[in-house]
Amino acid sequence: MKKGLLIVLSGPSGVGKGTMYSRLLKLLPDLTVSVSVTTRPPRDGEIDGVHYYFVSREKFLEMRDSGMLLESAETVGNFYGTPKAPVLEKLDAGRDVLLEIDVKGARQIKQAYPDCVTVFVLPPSEEELRRRLIGRGTESEEQVGARLALAKSEIEQSGLFDYRVVNEDIDVAVGEVIKIIENSKRSE
Ligand code: 5GP
């Protein structure tokens, strides 16, 4: 049976990749997702097992060190990782899987699974990224500063990705990702 396609959507925090991810899932109903594991505390409205599996640091490190994660990364003080078994099972069953993860994780996946398609979402400008990070109101001023500094170093690595998409207009950006996915499936 033909394997599914692994699509990795990445880019700096605040760039709008979470919104793009939700739109892609609505527009491409055949795509499946992976629920990540994190040590970050849940935000208001986040449900364990739906938005993330919220685990302790000890549990996370145990999972990572026993090879249960496809990739893992620490970003702004918290660990995040993709559980391996569910993703590989879906790909083996011919289902496409969309991941929305940070840049370090995306690079690990590309190394381990070179057939995956990596897409880097860029902000229209640094100023716009700052506005979006402040505007979502979930982070302290210090956390916004940390996320912006990280964003700059991540943008410098965007050349390592298969594709780069600027999220100025969300509809246009999502449309570009859909084209990338369709073309990748056609050339498989
Ligand atoms: P947030 O705390 O805002 O939900 O996510 C922070 C960052 O972690 C985002 O850039 C998000 O893409 C990334 N992230 C979420 N899940 C994973 C994961 O499983 N692995 C990695 N490497 N990053 C993740």
Boltz pocket constraint, residues with backbone or C-beta under 6 A from the ligand:
constraints:
  - pocket:
      binder: B
      contacts: [[A, 9], [A, 11], [A, 12], [A, 13], [A, 36], [A, 37], [A, 40], [A, 71], [A, 72], [A, 73], [A, 75], [A, 80], [A, 81], [A, 82], [A, 100], [A, 101], [A, 102], [A, 103], [A, 104], [A, 105], [A, 106]]
      max_distance: 6.0
